[in-house]
Amino acid sequence: MEFFPPGLLPDQTGILLHETGYLKHNDWWNFPNTLSPFWRFYYNFRPGHKVVFPEAEHELRPEFFMLIPDRQLFHSAGRNPVPHLWMTFQVAHRLDARHTAPILLSPSPLELDLIRQLTVHFTGVGEGNRDSILHLSLALLHLIMIRQELHWQMEKTSPAINRAARQVESEYANPLLIQDLARCAGLSVRRFSEAFKNQQGLTPGQFITMVRVRESARMLTHTEDSIEQIAEKNGFPNRHYFSRVFKRLTRDSPAHFRQKHSSQPEPLNQPQV
């Protein structure tokens, strides 16, 4: 079941979920030369599949779950019909260099309970209780990301840039000018723009757009608001401009994104874009 497409920003929780899937009898898991641009979570309820890295191969077993950070090359192999749960997602921070892929962790009782609940809510391939799957997936990922076994890079961040980024996150629906954000950070526009891109990896304007598109994607999948209403509530001047920007970042029009990712219908008498 797909949720939010790659290319968007994680929200303030630091996690963006792309996909959660479950197959009760996954009897074909042969995918050579996978180079993933996002993180992966794997859990098998029985042995029968393995993941192969250049240094070693690892069998997926119920005693542990596997995390594979982004940008890792690996192969997956398996033909035995075993129950298989997976998630693909992004995290906002980078792992400490001491970690090597894959990361194998024994699930806690609470994590195992969430894993079992996730499987119950799938009723078919891509079918099931979407909201429950989304919230259970995020709950599981948040539990995992705060485990003591995981060590994250201690990035030096500027409090001034953090203030500006928080202002964008809280006021993205309102008109936002770079001059106002620079004033919030106590910097000149030029210094602010340079410092913001160095820290966030995006220009201030790109960051604002990404936040607005991310929040629009949430509303498309979780509300019955029309596309015009969603554009207005997220700081876009009109539906047509919103649709162009949204499609450029997600490769989907808002209407098609809603159709693919949500059971919420586009209200009647609304033109499709």
Secondary structure, DSSP 8 states (H G I E B T S, - for coil): -B-S-TTS---TTSEEEEEEEEEEEE----EEEEE-SSEEEEEESSS-EEEE-SS-EEEE-TT-EEEE-SS-EEEEE--S-EEEEEEEEEESS-B-TT--SSEEE---HHHHHHHHHHHHTEEETTEE-HHHHHHHHHHHHHHHHT-TT--B------HHHHHHHHHHHHHTTS---HHHHHHHHTS-HHHHHHHHHHHHSS-HHHHHHHHHHHHHHHHHHH----HHHHHHHTT-S-HHHHHHHHHHHHSS-HHHHHHHH-S----TT----
